[in-house]
Amino acid sequence: MPCSLTAMTLYYCTSLEQLPSLRHTAITVLAITSCVQLQLIQTLPASIQSLSLTDLPLLRQLPPLPQSLAHLVVYWNPALQQLPALPLHLTSLLSSRCENLVALPTLPCKLRDLDVSFCTQLQQLPELPASLVQLYCTGLSRLRKLPVLPLQLTELHCEQCYSLEQLPALPDTLHTLECEHCHQLLALPDIPASLEVLNCSGCKKLQGVPTIGRGG
């Protein structure tokens, strides 16, 4: 494979079973989508900054992730049960609809965006980094509680978390809270003055709405 290659896209290569080593390339962007026979991805290049793996039903594990990686998308990969250690400089992780993902690794300290929606085997989330701005955990039907929310968080989406019993304290930076159809949620914490959007439709056990505009 040519060393000058910087971007690579594989889409609907339905007979591809493995991806050879990319160690000696200069690839910064790699996207693989709907390669339904793909089972193995060998070594990634040290230069990679963005990796997107979507609709790979036979892929059971990822190779080690280089420290250069900033953006990781792992979407709709039902055979995937775990992620490798995440690079320290990762700022965006989208790992939604990985239905057999049972746990997340330690989250890096520079992560800003996290989406683990519809990873239905997840029962808990790890400690959230202080840098996190957006959290999407929609459809985590086994999740009973969330960890402490970072002080910089602006968006929290936890719709259809049917077992979620309570929310932690909401940071003063939060402007969007979506928690529809959290059937076990009994109460909301105090609402910060920064909040612009609140949706708690279908929360059948919710008994009241707290003070609006804390800190205002």
N, C-alpha and C positions, 0 to 999 in steps of 0.2 A: 504494500500500500504506500502511495507517495508521501514523503515526509512533509511536503508543502500543504497537504490537505488540512483545512481549518474547520470545515463544517461537514456533517454527514447526516443524511436522513434516509431511513429505511422504513417504507410504508407498504403494508400488504405484501411483504415477501413471504408468502405462505408456506414455502418449502424450506426456509432457512432454519436450521436447527442450532447453530452456534455462531457466535461472532468471534473472529480471531483476535489475537492480541493487537491492541492499538498503541502499545507502549512507545513505539518509535515514530509516531505521527505528531503533528502540531494541532490536532483537533481541539477546538474550544467549545463547540456546540455539537451534541449528539442527540438525535431524536429517533426512537424506534417505536413504531406503532403497528399494531395488528399483525405482527409476525407470529402467527398462532402456533407454530412448531418450535419456536425458539426456546431452548432450555438452558443455554450456557452463554454468558458474556465473559470473555476472558479479560485480560488486563486493560484498564483504561489509561489514557495518556495523562501524563503529569500536568498537561496544559489545560485540561478540561474545566470549563466554567459553568456550563449548563448541560444537564442530563435529563432527558425526558423518556420515560418508559411507560407506554400506554397499551393496554389490552394485549398482554402477553400471558395467556392462560397457563402455560407450562413452566414459566420461569419461577423457580423455587428460591433462588438466592441471588444477591447482587455481589459483584466483585468488590474488593476494597475500594473505598472512595478517596481519590486524591485530595490533598489539602487545598488545591486551587478551586475546588467546586464551590460555587456560590448559590446555584439554583438547582433544586432536585424535584422532579415530578415523577411520582410512581403511582400511576392511576389505573385502577381496574385490573389488578393482577391477582387473581383469586388464589393462586398456589403459594404466594409469598407469605411466609410466616414471621420473618424478622428482617430488620434492616441492619446493615453493618454500622460500625462506628461512624458518626457523622463528622465531617471536616469542621475545624474550628471556625472557618470563615464563611460557613453556610449562612445565608440570610433568608432563604425561602425554601420551605419544605411542604410539598403537596403530596400526601400519600393516601388519598381518599379511595374508597371502594376496594380496598384490599381486605376482603372478607375474612381471611384467616390470619391476618396480622395480630399477634397476641400481645405484643409489647413494643414500646418505643425505646430506643437507646437514649442515653443522656443527650439533652438538647444543647447545641453550642451556644456560647454566650452572645453571639452577634445575630442570632435568629430574630427576624422581624415578623415573618408571616408563617403560620402553621395551619395546615388543613388536614385533618384526619377523619373527615366526615365518612360515615357509613363503613368504617372499619369495625364491624359489629362484634368482633371478639375482644376488643379492648375493654378492660374493666377499670383501668385507671390511666391517668396521664402522669408523666414524670414532672419533676420541678420545672416550672416555666422560667426562661431566662428574663432578666430585667429589661432586655431590649425589645421584647415581643410587643407588636402593635396590633396584630390581627390574629384572632383565634377562631377557627371553624372546627367544631366537633359535633356537627349535626348527625343524628342517627346512631349515636353510640348507645344502643339500647341497654347495655349492661353497666353503664357508668353511673355510680351512685353519688359521687361528689367530684368537684373540681379542685385542683390545687390552688394555692394562693395566686391571685391575679397580679401581674406586673403593674407597676405604677404608671407605665407609659401606654397601657392597652387602650385602644380607641374603639375596637369592635369585638363583640363576643356573640357568636352564633352557636347556640346549643339546642336547636330545635330537635324534637323527636328523641330526646334522651329520656326514654320512658321510665327509667329507674332513678333518675336524678332527684334527690330529696331536698337539696339545698344548694344555694349559690354562696360563694365566698363574698367578702366585702368588695364592693365595686370601686375601682380607682376613679379619681376625680377627673381623669382624662377621657373616660368612656363616653362615646356619643351614640353608639348603637348597641342595643341589647335585644337579641332575637331568641326567645325561649318558648316558642309555641309547642304545644302538645307534650310538655313535660308532665306526665300524668301524676307523678308522685310529689311534685313540688308544692309545698304547703305555704311558703311565704317568700317574699322577695326581700333582699337587704335594702338599706336606705339607698335612694336614687340620687346620684350626684347631679349637681346643677348643670354639668356639661352635657347630660344626656339629651339627644335630639330624637331618637327613635326607640320606642319601647313596644314590643309585641309579645304578649304572653297569652295569646288566644289558645283555647283548648287545654289550659292547665286546670284540670277538673277539680283538683283539691286545693287550689289557691284560695285562701280565705280573706285576703285583703291586699291592698296596695299601700306601701309605706309612704312616709313623708317624701314629697317631690321637691327636688331642688336643694338637697343638702349642700351646704357650703355656699349657697347663693346669698 
